[in-house]
Amino acid sequence: MGLKEELEARFGNNFSDSLVERLSHSADMGFLPQLVWANIKINIIPDYVIYPTSVEDVIDAVKIALKYKVPITPYGRGTNRYGNALTTEGGILLDFSKMDKVDVDENNMVAIAEPGATWKLVDLAAQSKGLQLRTFPSSYDSTVGGGIAGDALGIGSYEYGFISDNVSFVDMVNPKGELVHLEGGNLALVSGAEGITGFIVKAGIRLRKYSPTEALVLSFDSFDTAMRAVGEFYREVIPAWHVQVRGPAISSYIAQKFNAKLSPGKWNMIVLYPSLRSSLVEPKLYRIAQAFGATINEGEWTGWWSFNHGVVAALRTKGLLIHQHGLIHYTKINELVNELKNFLGQLGELSPNQGFDLDIDLEKREVLLVNAFTEVSLKPNDKKLIYDLAKNTLMMDSFIKVGGSLLSIGMFGHKYSRNRLSAMGKTFQQLGIDRYEVIKKYKEEMDPDELFNPGKVLEPRKRGRIVFEIVKRQQEALQFRFGIGFVKAIVPGGEISGFTAVKRFLDIFTDYSLECIDCAMCVTVCPQFKLIPQAPYAPKGMFDFVKGAISYYHLNGSVDIPDSAIAEISGCHKCGLCDGVCPAKIPISSLLVKLNSIVAKKVPEEPPVDIPLTQDPDVASVVNNNSDIVLWVGKYLTDNPTVAITALKIIKMLGLKVRLAGTTYDSGFMSYISGGERLQQHIKKNEELLNTSLEVITIAPEDYKVLSEVYRDYSNMLGLRISYEVSPIEIRVLKSIQLDGKGEEIYLHVACFSTSYANEIIRRLTEMGFRVRKVEGCSGAVLEKNIGKRADMMARALGSKYPMLITLCPLAAAKFRESGVLAKTLVEFLAEKLKIAVPTEIKVTKIELSATEKNALQATILNSIVSALTKRISLIVDTVTFTSSGVDEYKKIIEPLVKEAIEEATLQISNYISSLVEEKKKNGMKYEDLIAYLGSLTKELNAIVSTIQLDTVVDGIVEQVKRQSTEEFDASVLKSSLIFLIRDNEQMLKEKSVKVINV
C-alpha cells in the first residue's frame, strides 16, 4: 500500500486527489500565483487534499506524512497574502473546513472553537449567549486557526491588542503527531508560527459582554493633522474599541462604491465604541475634532469589519492594486510615508502608476497596522506584472527601514521574521519571551525534516528552498527600485500563456476569476458550501481553481480541464447569495450558468425512450387527445416515471382530461442551457401540440423553465404565436384541493429551476397548516449524470441532515433515492394526503453496464485516439519546427491532421459500439432493451470522454515525436496544441460515435 492508497483507506470521502480539489487550494489573497506565472517554480498545487473532521484525523494525517516523509500544510480559508496556507512542494494539504464547531462557556466568557470555524461564526455563537468577540482579523470570514497562527491585528485591536492577547488556550498537534495543550507564555509556540510548529485543533477565544456599537467619523483636511490626532488618542487614553484612519483616495472610493459615511477627499478617522461608553468617548472626540479642525459625523458599525476587502474591491476599478501591510510604532508613520514617497509618488493620490494611500488601524500598545496601497495599470495576467510586483518588495523594505515589521511572513519575509515575532510581538515581549527563538528551537527539535508547512516563517534548510527564488527576485527589485518604469517599457508584455490556455476551456469565467480578491465572504453565505464544506463548492474555490489551472500550466507546460471538472465547479443552485455579498461585484451566478453551457453543449443526446404511462385503465381514461390541456411529461422523467402516473391519477381526481406529451417529448432544456443552438428545432417540433392548447401542465422544473419563459422569448424572433399558459403541476393541484396540514413539518427541496414558483408553493402549503422548511441545493441530476462527484456528495449531505426530503424535482427525487436518501416528490406527497395510491414501481428497462464493459469501452476510446494520432506521427514530426510560433499558430498547422485523427477514432469507437449492439441483437435482446442498452453506452461514453485527463494521453504522442524528430522543438507547445484540438473535437466524438447506430 502506497501513500495515496493509505490516505484513501483512512480518510475515505474526506480524501481527494482530484484536479478540482487540488487546484482549488492553490491561491490566496496575494500574488503568489503570479510569481509562479513568472516562472518561479514553487509547487503551490497540493498532491492530496484531506478534510479532517476530528483531532484523531489530524493526528493520523500527520503520522502518515511522517511515515512517507511528505510535506503537510494547513489550510483555513486562504485569505492571507503571503502564501501561508499554500504548499511549496505539493504534498498533503489539510483543509479544516469540516472542523468548525463552536461552544460558548458563558461563565468564563470564552468561546471554544475548532480551527475551521470563522470569526463570524464564533461571534454569532457568542452573541446568542449575550457575549461577543473582543477582537478579530479584518477578514471576518477567515478562520480561527488561521488568525491565531498568524497572530493578526484587526477590529477591536485598539482596546484588546493582538489576537494572541485574546486566546486563553490552544490545543495543537505537533510535528511528532502528539496532542499538545498550550496556555500563557507557551502560546508563543503557536501564535504567529503560521503552522510550522503544529496544527491548531482547538482554541479558547476570550469574549466580552455584548453591547451595541456606536460610530463617529472625524474628517481631517490633511495627513499631518490626522496623525497628530492619533497621538492625542494615545495620550488621552480614549476608551474606544476600534480606531481606524482611511486616506482621502480610499475614502472617496469607499464612499462612492459602498455608500460609506465618509467624507470624500478627507482623512477619515472611524471610531467605534460600545454605546455604554458614549458619555466617556464622545466628549473627548468632540474636543479632538475642535482642536484639530476636523468635522465630526455619525458613522455606522455595519460593514466596517470588511475594511481590507472593501478597499481592495473598490480600488480595483481603475487598475490592479498592489498592497502591503506592516506594523510600526505610531511615532514612525512620517518616516514610513517619506520612504514610500520615494518610489510611489504622492500620498493620498491613487491612480494607475501614480501615488499611494494608507489605511491604518490603531493597536493598544501604540502600534499601528498600516495598509499601503498603490495602483498599477497592468492586468494580473500580464507578462510584465512581475516588475510592478517589485513595488510590493519596496514597500516591505520600507516598513523594516523605519523599525517596523511585516504583519505576516509566509514565503516572503524570512529575513524579517525576528522583527515580526520579537520586536513587534508585544504580547510575548511583555512576558520576557523571545518568540522567534522559542519557535526556532522548537521547530529544529520537533521537525528536523521540515515537513510542517515548509518554506514559511524561518529560512528553509531542507524543504521549500525554492522560495529563495522569491528572495532573489526581491533583491533584483531593490536594485532597480528607481528604474521599474524603464524596465517595463523595454520588456515585452501581453497575456501570459497559461491564462490564454485556461481561457480556451473556461471562457470569460477566466477573466472574472482574476477579479476575485479571495475575501471568502461568498463562502460564508453559500448554501452549497454549508452542505458540502469543501473548497471547490463555493465561489472562492471555483475562482481559485482557475488561478490554480494557470499555475498548473506554468509548472507543467500544459493543462487539460475536462468537462467533469467544469461541471463540478459550476453545478450549484445559482441562488445568487454570493452575488449580493461579493465586494468586487462579480456576477457569480450568471458566470456559473455560462460554465454550465460549456458542458451542456457537449452532452450527446440519448435515444428517446417511450415509457408506457397509461397501461392502467383508470389512468388511461384521463387522456383525451381533443383536450385543450397538455400534461407535459417529457424525456427527463424517464428516470422517475412513477411521478407522471401519480400526476395523472391526481388529474383524474380533479376531473380533468389532458393530452399527454410522454417521455419521447423534449422541450429542449439541454439546448437552452448550452446556448440555444438547437433550441429553435425543438420549439418548431413542439409547436403544433402546444399552440392547440390553452394550458400546459409541467412536472419537471426544467421543462417549466423552458416552456414558460424561453419559448416566449424566442416566439417573436420565430414569428410564432403563444396562447397557452404554463403551470407547474404542484401549483395546479394546490389551487384545487383542501388539506389540513396539522402542523406537519416538511423539508421542501427547492430545485434550481423551481425557484420562480417555489415561494407560491410554500405559501399555499403554509396556509394549509404545514410547517415548511426550505432546503436548497442542486442535485445535478441532469447535467452531472455520470460525471463529477458533487451531485453524489450533495445527495448524501442532504440525506444526513434531513429525515425525509420532499422535492419539487422528479429528477432530484430519483437521484436522492439512488444515493440512499429518503425522498419523494411533492406530487407523490400530495397524492398520499389525498389517499391516492402512488405506484411503488413501474417497470422501466434499465441496462447497467458491468465494470468489465465500462473498462473495455474506456480502453477502446483511449486506444482509438492514440492509434489515430500515432498513424500521423511522421506528419507531426515534419511540422515541429513551427512550434516556435506558439500555440495559436501551431494549432492552425496541425488542426486538419488532428481533426482527421479524431474522425477516424470516432469511426473506430462507433464500430465497436455497433458490434456490441449487434451482439445483443443476435442474443435475442428486445427492441426496448436495446434502446436502454444504447442509452447506457451513450452515458458512459460521455462520462469517459468528459472525465479523462488528456495530458497523460498526449504525453505518449509527444514522447514518440521526440524520439523521431531530429529538430529541436517546444514540447509544451506541441502538447498544448494536441490537447486543445482534441477538446475542440470532443463534441463530434461524443455525438457521432452513437448517432448512426441502428438498433
N, C-alpha and C positions, 0 to 999 in steps of 0.2 A: 504494500500500500504506500503510495507516494503522498506528497503534501496535499495536492488537490483532493485526492480520494479521502484522506484523513479529515480534512476540513469539511468536506461534503457529508461524510458519515456522522461527524459530531454535530454540525450545525443545521443540516437539512435545508429547509426552506429559507433559513436566515443566512445562508451562504450563497454567493454568486460569483461566477467568473464571466458573466455575460458582458459583451461590449457596452451595452446600455448602462449597466451599473458602474462599470469601470470609468467610462468617460464622464459620467455624471458627478464623479468625485475628483475632478482634475482641474478645478478652477476656484478662485476665491475673489474677494473684492479688489485685489491688487492686480499687478501687471506681470505676474509670473508666467502665465501662458504666453504673453507677448515676448518674453525673453526666450522661451522655447522656440517661438516662431522665428526669432532672430538667430537661431542655430546654436543656442546653449542647450546641450543635450541632457537636461535634467529630466529623469523619467518620472513625471508627475502623474502618470497613469498607473493606478494600483493593478496588481495581477489578480487579486482576490478581494472581495468585499464581504465583511461579516457584520451582521446586525445583532450584537449581543442583547439578551433580554434579562440577564441576571449577572451577579458577581461571579458565579461559577462559570458562566460563559466566558467572561473576560479572563479569568484565571486559566481556563483550558486553552483559549486562543493564544495567550502568552506562552504557555508551556509548549504548544505545538510550534510556535515561532522559534522558541529556543532550541527545540529538537532539531529543526531543519536549518537553524541559523539564518532565518529570513527576517528582514526588517518589518516592523509593525508600527503603524501610525494611527493616532486617534483623530476622529473627525466629529465635530459638533454640527454646526450649520455652515461652516466655510464662509464666515462674514468678515474675517480679518484680512489684512492687506499684505502679509509678508510670507505667505506660503506655509504658515504654521501647521495647517491641517492637511497639507498635500505631501505626497510621497516624493522622495528624491531618487529612490532606486526601485520603484514599484513595490513589490511585496504585498503584505496584508494590510488592509485598512479596516479599522473598527469604526463603524458609524453608530453612534449612541442614540439614534432617534427613537429606538424602541425601549430605552431606559429613561422614561420621562415622568416617573411617579413623584408626587409631591405630598408630603404630610406636614401639617402645621401643629407645632407644640405651642399652644396658646399660653400656657403658664410661664414658659421660659422665653416666649416671643422669638421662636426660631422656626424657620421652615427647613424641613429635612428633605432634600431634593436629590434625585438621581441626575447624572451628568447630562442627559439628553433633554431635560426639562428646560424650557426657555424662561428667561427672566419675566416675560409677560405671564406665562403660566404660573410661576411662583407668586407673582404679585396678585393675580386674580384669586389664587387659593388663599393667600394671606388676607385679602380684602373680605373674603367670605367669612372670616373669623374676626373682623374688626381690626385687622392689622394691615401693614403694607411694607414694601421694601424700603430700606434706608437709602440704598444707592444701587445703581445698576448701570451697565455699559450703555452707550448711546444706541447700540444695536439691541433694542428691547427684544427683538426676535432671535437673538443669538442664545447660546446655551449656557447653563450654569457651569458646566465643565470647562467650556472654552473661556468664560470670563474669569474664573478662578485661575486657570492655567496661565492666562495672560496677565493677571493682576491688573485689570483695566481701571481707568478712571471713567467717570461718566456723570449721569444725572444724580444729583444729591451729594457729589464729592465735596462741595463747599462746606457742608456740615459733617459728613461722615467719612471723607477721605477715600482711600483706595478700596478696591474690592476686598483685599486681604485684611483690611481693618474691620470687615463686617462678616467674616467667616469664623464660626465657632469651632468647627472641626472638619476634617476631610478623611474619608476612607479611600485609600488608593491601592491598586495592585502594582507592586514594584517590578523591576526587571527580572527578578528571580521567580515571579509568579506567586509572590506572597501578599496576603492582605495586610495592609499596614494602617493603623489609626493614628492620625496626627492632630495635635492641638497646640495652641500657644505658639512659642517660638519655633516648634518643629514644623509649623506650616511653611516655613522658609524653604523646605524641601520641595514643595509642590507649587506654591504660589509664585507665578512668574516663570516657572520652569518649562512651560509650554509642552508638557508631556514627555520630556526627555528622562525624567526620573521616575515616572509612574503614571498610571491612568486612573483618574478620579472615577470612583464608582458611587460615591455618596458624599454629600456635604451638608453642613448646617449653616444656614444663612440667617444672620440676625435681622430682626424686624423691628418696626416701630408701631406705635398706636396710629390707627388710621385718622387722618384729618383732611378735610377738603383743602385743596391747594389754591392759593391766590397768586396772581402775577401782576407785576408792574414793569413797564418798559421805560428806561431812561434813554433819551436820544441825544447824543453829543455831536457837536459840529466837527470835531477833529479827533484824530487818534491820540494826540497828546493829552487832551482833557479827559478822554475816556480812560486812559491808563493812569492818570493822576487819581481819578475816581476809584480805580481798582485798589490803589494804595490806600485810599481813605477807607475802603471796605475792610481791609485787613487791620488798619489802625483802630477803627471804631468797633470792630468785632460785631458786625450787624448779624443778628440771629436768623439769617435766611437759610434756606435749604439748598438751593441751587442758584448759581450766578454764572451767566454766560454773556460774552460780548461778541457781537457779529459786525463785521466790517460793512462799509457802505455798498459795495457791489453785491455782496451776498445778501444784504438786507433788501436791496432793490429787487433782486431776482426772486427771493423767497416771498416777498410781498406780492409780486406780480403773479407768480406761478401757484402759490398756495394760499393767497389772501391772508397771509400772516399779518398780525397787528404790529408791524414795524414801520418806521419812518424811512422811506427810500432815500438813499444817498447819505444816510447818517450812520454813526457808530452807535448801535443799539445795544444797551445792556438789559438783558432779561433777568429779572429777579423773581424766583419762585420761593414761596414760604407758606407754612401751614396757616390757615385762616385764624387759628387761635392766637398766633403771634402778631396779628395785624397791628395791634397797638404798640408793639415794640419795634417792628420793622418799618412801618410806613412813615412815621415822623422823621426817622433818620434818612430815609430815601429822599424825602422832600427837601431836607437840609442839604444833602449832597447835590441834588438837582439844582438848587438855588446857588450853591457855592460854585458850581462848575458850568453854569449857564445851560443846563440840559432841560429839555421839555420832558414831561412825565405823563404817561398814558397807561390806562388799564390794559394789561395783556391777557393772554389766555394760557391755560395749562395744557389743554388737549393738543397733542402732536409735538410738543417740544422734545420729547424723548427721542424723536427720529431726526435730530438735527443733522447728523452726519449724512444720512441718506437723503434727506430733503435738499440739503446743499448740493450734494453730488448730482442728484437728478436735475435740479433746477439749473445748475451751471453748465450742464452738458448740452444745452440747447444750441449754443454757438460753436463750441469746439470740444475737444476731448479734455477732460480735467486731469491734471497731474496734482496729486495730493500727498502731503507728508504731514505726519503729526508727531510731536515730541513733547518732552517735559522740560521746563526751565523754571528757575526762581523768578518771581514776578519782577524783581528789580533788573532782570536781564532782557526784558522784552524789547527795549530800544536798540540794544546791541544786536539782537536777532534780526530785527527789521532792517537795520543798516546792512547786515550781511546779505540778506535776501535781496535787497535793492540792487546790489552789485551785479546780479545776473538775471533778475526777473523784472526789474523796472519799478514803476511807481506803485506804492501801496494804495489800495482802495480802488484801483482801476483793474478791470478784469475783462479782457477781450483776447481773441486768439493771438498768441505770441507776444502779448504785451501786458505787463502789470501782474499784480497778485493781490490777494485779500486774505484776511485772517478770521478764524472762528475760535474763540478762546473760552475754556472752562476754568473756573477758579477752584482750587483744592484747599482744604482747611489749613494746611501747613505752608501756605504761601507759595505753593507750586502751581504753575499754570500748565494746562494741557492746551497746546497751541496747534491748531489745524491750519496749515498753509496751503492755499490753492492757487494754481496758475492754469491758464488755458493754452492749448496748442491747436493749430489748425488741422493737423493730420487726423485721419481716422485711425481707430485701433488696429486696423488690418493693413496699414501702410508699411512698406518695407523700411521707410525712414524713421519710423516711430522710435526705434532704439536710441536715436540721437536726442530726441526730445525727452526720453526717459532719463537721460543724463541729468536733467533738472531735478529729478527726484533724488538722485545721489547728492547733488549740490545742496539741496535743502536739508538732507540728512546731515551732511557735514557741517552745515551752519548751526544746527542745534548743538552739536558737540563742541564747536568752537566757543560758544558762549557758556560752556559748563553744564549744558543740559544733556538729555539723552533721548533716544527714540522711545516711543510708547511700547513698542514691541520689537523683538529681534528677528525671529523666524529664520529664514535662509539668508537674510540680507545684511545683518549688522553684528556679526560675531565679535568684531573688534570693539564694538560699543557695549557689549553685554555687561561688563563690570560697571560701567556708568549707570546702566538701567537698573541692574539688580541691587547695587550697593549705594552708589552716590545719590540716585534719585528714588531709591526704595525706602521711603521714610518709615514705613511700618516697622520694619525689622532693624533699621538703623537705630531707632529709638530704644530697641531692646538690646543693643550692643551686638547684633548678629550681622556678620558679613555674609549676606545671602549668596553672593557669587561664589565664595569659597565653599560654602555648605553644599550648594548644588554641584559644583565641580567635583568635590571629593566623593560625594555620594554616587555620582554618575560613573566615575572611574572605578569605584569599588563594586558597584552593583551591576553595571552594564559595560564590561570591558570590550565586548564585541560591537557596542554602539548600535544595538538593534532597535531601541526605543526612539522613535521619531528622529532618525538620523539626519544630520546636516543642519540642525536647528540650535540656536542659542550659543552653544560652545563650539569652538573651531573643531570640525571633524578631523579625526586622525585615520579612521578605518572605513567608515561608511559615509556616504553622501558627500564625498570630496568634490564631486562635480560642482557643488555650489561655489567653489573657489573661482569658477568661471565668472560668476556674478561679481565677485570682488575685483577680478581682472577688468571687467567692463567698467566698474565703478572708478577704478584708478584711471582708466582712459578718459572717463568723463571729467575727472578732476583736472587732467592735463589740458584738455581743450575747453575749459569752462567758459572762456570768452569767445570761442570760435564755433559754437554749436550751429549758429545760423549759416556760417560759411560751409561747414561740413555737410549740412543738409542740402545746401544748394548744389554741391558737386556730385552727390551720391544719387544714383537712380532710385526712383520711388515706384509707386504703383501698388496694386494689391499683392499681398503675399500669396504664394501658390497654394498654400493649404486652404485659405479662405475660398479661393476660386474652385478648388476641388470639392469642398464640402457643400458649397452653394449649388453645385450640379445635382446633389441629392436632395437638399432641403430648401432650395429656392430662397424666397425672401425671409423665411424664418432665420436664416443665417445672419442676415443684416441686423435684424432686431435683437438677436442673441447678444450682439456686441453692445447693445444699448443697455442691457441688464446690468445693474450695479451690485447684484448679489447681496441685497439687503435682507432677504429671506422673509419679508413681510407677506409675500404671497404664500409661503409655506405655512404660516400660522393660520391663515383663513381657509386653506384648501381642504374641501371635504374629502377628496380622494386621498390626500396625504394622511388625514386623520384615520382613515380605514387601512391604508397601506403606507405606514410611515417609512418609506424608502425614497431616496433622493430623486430617482427619475420620474416620480409620480406627482411632483409639484413643479410649478413653472421654473423656479430657480434651477432645479436639477435638469430640466429639459434644456434650458439655455446653456448651462454648464456642459451638458452633453455636446453641444455644438462646439464650444471652445475646446473641449477635450478632443473632439474629432479633428479639429485643425491641428492641435498639438500632436495627435497620433500620426497625422500625415508628415509633419516635420521631423518626428522621431523615427519613422519607419519608411519614408519615401513614397508612401501611397496610403489610401484609406478606402475602404468599401463600407457603405452603410446600407445594409439590406432592408427591405420593406418591413420585416418583422420588427426591427429597431424603431423605424419611423412610426409604425402602428403602436408600439409600446409606449412611446413618449407622448403620443398625441391622442390616446384613447380615453380622455377624461370626459366628464359630464358637460363641459362647456358652460358651467353655471355663471361665469363672469365675475365671481367674487374677487378673483385676482386682479381683474381689470380695475376694480374700484379702489384697491389699496396700492397699486403699483406707483411709486413716486416718479418713475421715469415715463409714466403714461404709455406703456407699451400695450397695444391692443391684443392681449394674450389669447383670449378665447377665439377671436377671428383668425389669428395665425394658426391655431391648432386645427381649426376647420380646414384651412388650406393644406396643412400637413396630411390630414385625413384623405384629402382628394388625391394626393400624390400616390397613396397606397391603393385607393379605390379604383383609380384608372387602370391598374394592372391586375385587378382581380378578374379571372376568367369567369364567364357565365357558365353556371352549372346547367345541365339539361333539365327542362321542366318536368316536374313530377305531378301527375294528375291523381290526387288522392280522392277516393270516393267519400263524399261527406253526407250523402243523403240515402244511404242504404236502409236506415231506419224509416219505415213508412210515416211515422209521426213527424219526423224531421223533413222528409220529402214533401209533405203537404204544405210546408211553408213556402216552397219555391213556386213562383209564378212568373213565367217569362214575359208577361204583359204588365207586371208591376212597375210603377214609376219610382220604386225604392230599390237601390242596389246594395246588397251586402258584399263589401269588398273583403275577401279572404286573402287572396294574393299569395305569391310564392314564399314569402317569409314565414308563413305558418306551416310549411312543410315539416318543420321540426317539432311543431306543437299543434297538431290539427284538432285535438280534443276541444280546444278553446273555440274553434269555429263551430263545432257541433253544439257545444254548450250555448254559444250565441244564438244559433238557430232555434234551440229549444226555448230560450228566453223570448225571442221574437215571436214564436208561436203563442206563448202565454200572453204577450201584448196584443195579440190579434192582428198582426201584420203579415203581409205577403211581400216577398222580396225576389228580385232576380239575383242569381248567385254568380259572383266572379270568383271562381275557385282558385286552386293552388297553381294553376298554369298561368295566371294573370300576373303581370309585372308592371307596377306603377312607374318604374324607372328610378327608384330611390338611389341605387348604386351609381347610375349615370349622373344623377343630380349631385351627389357628394363628390364625384370625380371631376366635376367641372361642366357637366351638362352636354358633353359632345354627342351622346346618343339619346338624350332625353326627348328630343323632338320626335324621334321614331316611335318611342313609347306613347307619347301624347297622341299622335295620329292613329296609332294602332288601337288605342282605347277610346278614341273619340266617339265612335258610333254607340257603344254601350253607355257611356257617361252622358252624352248630350240628349239621350232619350229618357233621362231620369230627372226627377226633381230633388231627390235626396240620395246621398251616398253615405252609407254607414261603414266606418273602418274599424278594424280590430287591432292592427299593428300601428303604433305611433309613427313609424317610418312612412307608412302609406298615407296616414293623415297629413303629415307634413307636406308631402309632395302633392297630393290631390287637392288640398285646401289652399295652399299658398303658391307652390311652384307652378302648377298648371295655370293658375290665374295670371301669374307674372308673364308666362310665355304666350298666353292666349292672344293678346293684342298683336304680338310680333308674328304669330302664325295665322292671324285672321280667323280665329276660332271664337265661337260663342259658348260661354259657360253659364248655364242657367240653373245648375244644381247647387245645393248646399251640402257641405260635408260635416258629418257628426261622428265623433268618437262613440263607439258602442256603449261605453260606460256612462257618458252623459245622457245619451238617448234613453238608456234604461233608468237611470236615477231620476230623470224628469217624469217618468211614467209610473213609478212604483212608490209604495209607502212601506217603510220598515221602522222598527223600534230597535235602535242600537243598544239600548240598555247599558250604556257606558262602556261597552266593549272596546278594548284598545286595539287599534290597527296600526301596524308598521307598514306604511304605504310607500313602496318603492316607486319613485318618480323617475322614469327613464328619460334619456336625453331629449327625445323628440316629443315627449308628452308635457313638457314644461309649460307650453302655451295654454293648456286647458286643465292642468293639474289642480290649480287653485279652486276652480269651479267644482271639481270633484270633491276636494277636501271640504269646501263649504257645504255642499249638499250632504255629504256623509256626516259632518258635524251637526247639521240641522236635524238629522235623523237620530241623533243621540250617540254616535260613535265618537270615541276619542282617537283622533288621527295624529300619528307621529310621522312626519315626512322624512323619508330616507332617500338620499341621493347617491348616485354612483353609476357610471356607465358599465354595463355588463360586457360590452364588446362582442355581443352575440352575432352581429352582422359582419363588422369589418375585421375582427380579430380571430375569425374561425381558423383554428389550427396553427395560428402564428402568435408568438409572444406569450408571456406568462401573466401579464397584467390582468386579463379578464378572469383567469382562474383564481388569482390572488384576491381580486375584488369579491368574487363569489364567496370564497372561503371566509374572508374578513366579515362580510355582511352576515353570513351564516353563524359565525361565532358570536356576533353582537346581538342578534335579534332571534327570538324563538321561532317566529314564522313571518315570512315576508309576503305581503300582498302587493303584487306588481301590476303596473299599467302596461307592461310589455310582455306579450306571449313568448317572445324570443328570450327575454331575460329569465322568465319562469323556467323555460327548458334548460337554459344554461345553469341556473342555480341548482335545479334538481340533479342535473348531470354531475355537479360538484358536491352532491350530498347535502345540499341546503334545503330545508323545508320551505317551500314556496308554492304559491298558486296565483293565478291572475285574479284581478278584481272581478272579472266576468264570472269566473268559477266561484268566487266567494259570494257574490250576489245571488248566483243560481242556488247555492246551498241555502242561503237565507230564505229564498223563495220556494224551498222544498222541491227544487228541480233536480232530478238525478244527473249528476255530472259523470260523463263517461270516464271510467278509470283508465281505459287504454283503447287506442284504435290501432289496428294493425297497419303499420307503415313499413314498407320494405326498406330496411337499412342493411347495407352490406359493409361491415367494418373490415378494413384491410388488416391482415396479420402483420406482425413485426417483420417477418421474412419478406412479405410483399412490399412493405414500405422500404426496407433496406435495398431490395432489388431495384425498385423504382428510382431511389436516390442514386444508386450506383450507375444505372443506365443514363440518368440525366448528366451526371458528372463526367462519365466516360464519353458520352456523345459530344459534350462541349470540348473536352480535352482532345479527343480524337480529331474532331473537325479542325481545331486550331493547329494541331500537330501536323496535319497534312499540308498546312500552309506555312510551316516554319521557314522554308527556304525563301519564300517571298518576304516574310517578315525580316529575315536576316538581311535581305537585299535593301531594306529601307531604313535600317537602324541609324545610319549616319544622319538622318533627318531628325532624330530625337533632340539634337542640339537646338532645334527651332522651338522647343517647348511642347507642352501637351496639346494645346489648341491646334497648332499647325500640324503636328504629327498625327493627331487623331484624323484629320481630314485625309491624310495619305492612306492610312490603313483601314479607314471606315468601310469601304466596299468589301474589302477582304474579310473583315470580322463579321459583317452582316451576312455575307455568303456562308461563312462558317456556322453561324447561328441558325441560318435557314436549313443547312444540312443537318445540324444537330436536332433541330425541331422535327425534321422528317424521320430521323432515326428514332426519336422518342415516340412520335406518333405511330410508327410501325410497331414499336414494342407494345404500346398500349392497345393497338388494334389486335395484335396477336393474343394478348391477354383476354380481350373481349371475345375473340373468335374461339378461343379455348373454352371459355364459359358457355358459348353457344353450343359447341359440339357436345358438351357435357349436359345439355338439356336445360340450361338456366332460362327461366321465363323472361318475357319482354320487360315487365316492370322491375324484375330483379336486375336485369342488365342495365336498365336506366339508373337504378340505385348504385350499382357497381361502378358505372362510369362516373357518376357524381362523386363517389368516394375517391376515385382515381384523380379526378379534377381537383378536389380539395387538397389532396396530398401533394399533387404536382405544384399547386400554388404555394403550399406550406414549405416545400423543399426549396423552391427557387427563391422564395421570399426570405428564407432564413439563412441560406448558405453564405459563408464568408468567401467572397471571390478572390481575395488576396492570396489565400492559401492555394486556390485552384490555379491562379495565374502564375504563381511562383515557379511551378514546374515548367511552364512555357518559357518564361524568362531565362531559366537556367539552360534550357535547350538552345535558346538563341545565343547565350553567352558561349556555349561550347562550340557552336558552328560559326560564329562570326569572327572575322579577322580584324574587324574595325572596333575602335573604342566607341562606346555609346553610353547614353544616360539610361541606365536600367530603370530608374524610378519613373522616367517619362514613359518608357515602354509599358511598364506595369500599370501605371495610372490610366494610360490610354486604352489598354485592353479592358480594364475594369469598367471604365466609363462606357465603352462601346457595347460591352456585354449587357450592362444595365440598361442602356438605351434600347436594346432589342429584347429586353426581358418580357415585355408585354406580348410581343409577337410569339415568343417561345411558349408562353403560358396558353395563349389562345389557340394557336394553330396546332399545337400538339394534340388537342382533343376535338377541334372543331369539325374535322372531316370524318370522324369515326362513325361508322354506320352500325347501329345496334338492331 
